[in-house]
Amino acid sequence: MSTVASKIYLIDVEGRKIRKELVFHQRGVQSLAFGYNDRLLFSVGVKEVNVLCIHSVENYNVVASRNIPSTATNKILVQNIDADDNKDERVFWATLGNQGSLILWSIMFEGNIDN
């Protein structure tokens, strides 16, 4: 049985066209959130796969991905915190799950996230 990749569409609403198709998750996407001044898109795959992916909205590359516990995959909340006059930034986010689970995450970006 072959698996068809799930797609995330970034749409230019004013121009009424698809800006980009992001393909990473294989069996579905259950949660999305923008962060880092809308430069990053966080996505979580369906429960059976349990992968968190961070996409760059500027160049559409995958910045990072990680397997996460199945109990922590229902919702993503993202908070940006500036550090050192915008030269370095730490992005914090949380995954919230079915059984009352809460996992706090962070990643530090130094300068340009696209490098």
Buried (B, 14 or more C-beta within 10 A) or exposed (E): EEEEEBEBEEEEEEEEEEEBEBEBBBBEBBBEBBBBEEBBBBBBBBBEBBBBBBBBBEEBEEBEBEEBEBBBBBBBBBEBEEEEEEEEBBBBBBBBBEEEBEBEBEBEBEEEBEE
